[in-house]
Amino acid sequence: MARIKGVTAREAGLRVRLAYFFTWRAMVKITGRATDSMLEPLQVIGHLPGLLSGYGKLEQVTTKLHKVDRRLSDLAELKAATLTNCEYCIDLGSQVARYRSGLTDEELLALQHFQDSPLFTDLEKLVMEYAAGISQTPVDVPDALFARLREHFDEAQLVELTFLIALENLRGRFNLALAIGSAGFSEGMVCAAPVRLPGQTADQ
């Protein structure tokens, strides 16, 4: 259960209710599923309608980004989610990657050890390595890694890819701090596994 109870549609004003409706519709479109708690992060932000409005616009613009191949961006976001250990993000990201980009069960399970997996291309591994570097604290993106990225992406694509990974970190850290858990997008299906850092236990 989240540490802060969200604002329900019944309790919310018209602008917030509209934000809920359009977000619900967009999430169903990219996941093919609807769950009872799918709007929980948004409902928590609903305590600040002005912030909800601004954040909603940010997410809306983000859905229109298309310079980076969709499979690559989905892999990058999901890899970032597994590193923040956000249950909501991993649950949602697994279903998005499966439904929108066609990731198989084997590929979802292989994300944890992507560098040694034959299921991913060298470019996909490079993108996930970048996501892993950004998602560390402190960020660890060596010049050599960025130089390799430049061989495949132009500057606009690099900005887009970096932004998507950073945004996933924002979502995950917000959800983790407020104990927002899985919404059941991947219920009954394979889900990517969180990456356990050295010394970290399963309940951390």
C-alpha positions in Angstrom: 0.0 0.0 0.0 1.3 3.5 -0.9 2.4 5.7 1.9 0.1 8.5 0.7 -3.5 7.7 -0.4 -4.2 9.0 -3.9 -7.0 11.4 -4.9 -9.8 9.4 -6.4 -11.7 10.5 -9.4 -14.7 11.1 -7.1 -12.7 13.4 -4.9 -10.9 15.2 -7.7 -11.9 18.3 -9.7 -12.7 18.3 -13.3 -9.1 19.0 -14.6 -7.7 16.1 -12.5 -10.5 13.8 -13.6 -9.8 14.6 -17.2 -6.1 13.9 -16.6 -7.0 10.5 -15.2 -9.2 9.7 -18.1 -6.7 10.5 -20.8 -3.9 8.8 -19.0 -6.0 5.7 -18.5 -6.8 5.6 -22.2 -3.1 6.1 -23.2 -1.9 3.4 -20.9 -4.4 0.9 -22.2 -3.3 1.7 -25.7 0.4 0.9 -25.0 -0.2 -2.1 -22.7 -3.4 -3.7 -24.1 -4.6 -4.0 -20.4 -6.4 -2.1 -17.7 -5.9 -2.7 -14.0 -7.5 -1.4 -10.8 -4.4 0.4 -9.6 -2.9 1.5 -12.9 -3.4 5.2 -12.1 -2.0 5.1 -8.5 1.2 7.2 -9.2 -1.0 9.8 -10.9 -3.6 9.8 -8.2 -0.8 10.5 -5.6 0.4 13.4 -7.7 -3.3 14.5 -7.8 -2.8 16.1 -4.4 -1.0 18.9 -6.4 -3.3 19.6 -9.4 -0.8 22.1 -10.9 2.0 19.6 -10.8 -0.2 17.0 -12.2 -1.0 19.2 -15.1 2.6 20.0 -15.8 3.7 16.4 -15.4 0.9 15.2 -17.6 2.1 17.5 -20.4 5.6 16.2 -20.0 4.4 12.6 -20.4 2.2 13.6 -23.3 5.1 15.1 -25.2 7.2 12.1 -24.3 4.8 9.7 -26.0 5.4 11.7 -29.3 9.1 11.2 -29.3 10.1 8.9 -32.2 13.7 9.6 -33.2 14.9 6.4 -31.5 13.7 3.0 -32.6 10.8 2.0 -30.3 12.3 -1.4 -29.3 15.6 0.3 -28.3 13.8 3.0 -26.2 11.6 0.3 -24.5 14.6 -1.8 -23.7 16.4 1.3 -22.3 13.5 2.3 -20.1 12.8 -1.2 -18.8 16.5 -1.7 -18.0 16.5 1.5 -16.0 13.4 0.3 -14.2 15.1 -2.9 -13.2 18.0 -0.9 -11.7 15.8 1.4 -9.6 13.9 -1.7 -8.5 10.6 0.0 -8.9 7.9 -2.7 -8.9 5.4 -0.5 -10.7 7.8 0.5 -13.4 9.1 -3.1 -14.0 5.5 -4.4 -14.1 4.4 -1.7 -16.5 7.6 -1.7 -18.6 7.6 -5.4 -19.1 4.0 -5.3 -20.5 4.8 -2.3 -22.7 7.9 -4.0 -24.1 6.0 -7.2 -24.7 2.9 -5.6 -26.2 4.4 -2.7 -28.1 7.8 -4.0 -29.1 7.3 -7.8 -29.1 9.8 -8.7 -26.4 9.6 -12.4 -25.7 9.5 -14.1 -22.3 13.1 -15.2 -22.8 14.3 -11.7 -23.6 12.5 -10.2 -20.6 14.2 -12.8 -18.3 17.6 -12.2 -20.0 17.6 -8.5 -19.2 19.3 -9.1 -15.9 22.4 -10.5 -17.7 22.0 -8.8 -21.1 25.7 -8.4 -21.8 26.1 -12.2 -22.0 22.9 -12.9 -23.8 22.8 -13.9 -27.5 19.1 -12.7 -27.6 20.2 -9.0 -28.0 22.1 -7.3 -30.7 25.3 -5.3 -30.0 23.3 -2.1 -30.4 20.7 -3.2 -28.0 23.4 -4.1 -25.5 25.0 -0.7 -25.9 21.8 1.1 -25.2 21.1 -1.0 -22.1 24.7 -0.4 -20.9 24.0 3.4 -21.3 20.7 3.0 -19.3 22.6 1.1 -16.6 25.3 3.9 -16.4 22.7 6.7 -16.1 20.7 4.7 -13.5 23.7 4.3 -11.1 24.4 6.7 -8.3 26.5 8.5 -9.1 25.9 8.4 -12.8 28.7 6.4 -14.6 28.8 7.2 -18.3 32.5 7.1 -19.5 33.6 9.1 -22.6 34.4 5.8 -24.3 30.8 4.6 -23.9 29.4 7.8 -25.2 31.7 7.7 -28.1 30.4 4.3 -29.1 26.8 5.7 -28.9 27.8 8.5 -31.2 28.6 5.9 -33.9 24.9 4.9 -34.0 22.9 8.0 -33.0 22.8 11.6 -34.0 22.6 14.3 -31.3 18.8 14.6 -31.3 18.6 10.8 -30.8 21.1 10.9 -28.0 19.1 13.7 -26.2 15.9 11.6 -26.6 17.5 8.4 -25.4 19.1 10.2 -22.4 15.8 11.9 -21.5 13.8 8.7 -21.6 16.2 6.9 -19.3 16.4 9.9 -16.9 12.6 10.2 -16.9 12.3 6.5 -16.0 14.6 7.1 -13.0 12.3 10.0 -11.9 9.3 7.8 -12.1 10.9 4.9 -10.3 12.4 6.9 -7.4 9.1 8.7 -6.9 7.2 5.4 -6.7 9.8 3.8 -4.5 9.9 6.7 -1.9 6.1 6.5 -1.6 5.9 2.7 -1.7 3.8 2.6 -4.8 3.9 -1.1 -5.9 3.0 -3.2 -8.9 -0.3 -2.5 -10.6 -0.7 -6.0 -12.1 0.0 -5.2 -15.8 2.1 -8.4 -16.1 -0.1 -10.5 -13.8 0.0 -14.1 -15.0 2.9 -13.4 -17.4 6.6 -13.2 -17.3 8.1 -10.0 -15.9 11.6 -8.6 -16.0 13.5 -9.2 -12.8 14.9 -6.3 -10.6 18.7 -6.1 -10.5 20.0 -6.8 -7.0 23.0 -4.7 -6.1 25.9 -6.2 -4.1 24.8 -6.6 -0.5 21.1 -5.9 -1.3 18.5 -8.4 -0.1 15.2 -9.3 -1.8 13.1 -7.0 0.4 15.2 -3.9 -0.2 
